[in-house]
Amino acid sequence: MITEASASYLYNKIDNFVAAEVKLRGSLDQRINELTSEHELITEVLKGADALKEPDNQFRVWIKQLRNIYHDIGSVVGMYTYRKTEKNATPWYTGLPKMRSHDISDKIDDIEKRLKSIKEKKERYSVSSTSTSTSTSAEHQAGIAPLYTPETEIVGIEEPRKKLVYWVHGFEQAYRTMFVVGMSGSGKTALVKVVYEQLKADFDCHVWLTASMFEKMEDLLSTMYNKLSNPAGVGQSSSTSSQDLIGMLKNYLIDKRYLIVLDNWNRNDWRSVRYAFQNCNNSRVIITTTRGDIASLCRDTSTDDIYKIPPLPLDKAEELFCREAFPESGMYPLEPHLREVSERLLIKCEGLPLGIVEMGKHLSRKERRESIFKQVESSLQDEFERELSSIQQVLLSGYNDLPYHLKCCFLYMGMFPEDQQVNRRMLIRLWIAEDFIEKRNQTEPEDIGEGYLKELMERNLVEASEMEFDGRPRTCRLHNFMHKIVLSKAKDEQFCLVTGEGNISEKVQRISIQSSELNIQDEGMYHIRTFFSASLGRKIPRGIIPRMILLKILHLDNAILDALPKGIKELLLLKYLSLRNTNIKQLPISTGRLKLLETLNLKQTLVTSLPKSLLDLQKLRHLLVGRKSFAYREAFDAVHGVMVHEEIGSLTNLQNLSFVRADGDHKLILGLQNLKKLRKLGIVDLPSSSGSILCKTIQMLTSLRSLSMKSSKMGEILSIKEINKPPQLQRLYLWGSLERMPSWIAKLDDLVRIRLKWSRLPASDNPITILGKLNNLLELQLLDAYTGNMLEFCGGTFLKLKILELNQMEQLQMIKTGKGALPGLQKLSIILCPKLRDPIGIANIPQLKELHFREMPQDYVKPLLRSGPLHHFVRHVRIRQD
């Protein structure tokens, strides 16, 4: 919610902008400088305007026109930057027109006229930035319904209700706070209201407040005090000081047992309010919020708990949906074709109660014909702006509450198709290339981007999809309904164009190809900054790249490409180029012209070597090359590296370099010592003769957190024993024979994952001895890593290990686990260990959830199955065998 002070500040900005005289005179350089200043002023106006929840229509139109000028200024500055870059670029034949100074000047003239005009319009038509937002806005109205919904009509809260009631009754004589967290429309208010009504009589005093109704903290505290101390409303407090009110509440509650519910709390000042609540008398405070970040940040682990609302299970979702959609029977239609469409519509709701109810009501108003039901299904995007607008209004509250910099990051999720799992690292690199990440002197933009994504997830706007072993998301996605809202908002703000939804306009800066429909203009498309192929196996329209000369991002993953598209060498402003999983075979020498490039992704392509000209890319941060072959049985030569120039170490901004081939090039390995910022290194085809230089280099890469090393061939010694002071590695991957287990691995206190493949350590050098002492190790893979016949996991070792894989251990006959060993192990995979006998050693791992066997002797697996003598040890474990 925008405060009065913030609104006043915004109005002053707008007034200052309007009052400033537009003067874009002088030389081209001077005019660009003035234009850049205007761009910065407009940026501040747009940021402030974005914070207004419900500005009037005239102001919306004015802001839209201002945003058009803003984008055009960006295009002109881009043209100017391109012209300067072009003069310094390596000469290369091109049939493209040059950026002529008089063309740029003409565009500046046009912008100057439009700026004067738009400033005059605000005065002429009395355009006001006054917000029309009131306490009866859509989000508040939506929050009222659950307060008056009969308990008998609320579906699927039985288990959550039991947990919350148990929490309220537990912890005798202790004060507790519970944050009930979930996305908008997830049923938080309905659940807590039922519990509140059931239990409030057990307390000396109680109060329910909808926190979002109060703009000022003083008003919220005053209302709370008055309702607790004087329910009749006689002689109410008129104090306006937060400090006084907190003291009054504290004194009043000191000897009472109370139940307080703060519904829809999305403020950042909980830490101040909590001082009002006494830590005694078995009192309870329940807070419902979409803001998991507030719950995490403000949580005191000694008194506070967090409960995350789960989506409705399918059976309960069907019950609720059918009750709303087919009220006469409460069941799906008997006609198979109508039932199929109905089930698909329910799946779209993904267990969100608000979505299920509104979708059901929407369907109940439709004629029961297959064509009508299918029309509803195919037009959901449009319906969200009409008959299903109530869902959009509620879910938009989370977007409206975002700070300006996070709104751009959130809208960027619309660049990906619905239901697509978006790789976390890729998403952050794209944000960086888009300049969404603020600059901080002491923090890398990748780390700032991680924080941005974490906040979006904690606010329940973005969902974790596939999780890493260390608890971080590997991929993320949007709820289906949230995705539709993002597309609608992105379209309104001309943030991006998703093909199939319109033609390329003059103002849109980003294009995402998600269908075959794309209307290409004949003239140059200088306004396009991002071209994104988001569909698997998509052909890129011929001749489109050269027309988007000011591109900063070109993302062509999974596209049908055998060679680099024509015209890429002219994209001198390009910062991000990804050709992952295409069939391109080489990178041309002219790639060296792309001097602003920060990310180059050639993973899973047929490229085997890179030209020397890549050394000109001094801003490069991520060079992702190489290919992995995937097979049922993993092979030693599954990883294929790429040849790079021996002076690759001159690219001193590199943070990520993998997988490159060493091939005995000592100069290349030595040059890597210059990469002081390098965080991830993957190097393959290492001969044993490079061991001394390799060890020295690794020790000098103090920023390194992930290291992959592979010997040149099966049986070749991976000579890495001379490392004495290793970097603070978190991930370590070793392919190749080891003379003995490197002692320096014991120093890796931050290591969370290690994979030893084809190490073939002798029976006298059991790797478990060293690895078991790594206190933070979460994942361990041993693939043909040990030739002994027994692995013994002693008590007090591997305290945090969650995932263990034993693969192709051909001599292994027995696994022993001592008392207290592997206390946190959740997944155990045993693959191709033909001599293993008697599974009693793995039958009593307390936290085990999943057992995976592949190509294992049946006399080892059968005792653990349902009819086996050891099944009672693992009845709680999911067993899978291939």
Beta strands, then each sheet from edge to edge (+ up, - down):
strand 1: 176-181
strand 2: 205-210
strand 3: 258-263
strand 4: 284-289
strand 5: 304-308
strand 6: 422-423
strand 7: 463-467
strand 8: 473-477
strand 9: 497-498
strand 10: 510-513
strand 11: 530-533
strand 12: 553-555
strand 13: 576-578
strand 14: 599-601
strand 15: 622-624
strand 16: 627-628
strand 17: 639-640
strand 18: 656-661
strand 19: 680-686
strand 20: 706-711
strand 21: 731-735
strand 22: 753-757
strand 23: 779-783
strand 24: 790-793
strand 25: 803-807
strand 26: 814-817
strand 27: 827-831
strand 28: 850-854
strand 29: 878-881
sheet 1: 2+ 3+ 4+ 1+ 5+
sheet 2: 6+ 8- 7+
sheet 3: 9+ 10+ 11+ 12+ 13+ 14+ 15+ 18+ 19+ 20+ 21+ 22+ 23+ 25+ 27+ 28+ 29+
sheet 4: 16+ 17-
sheet 5: 24+ 26+
end
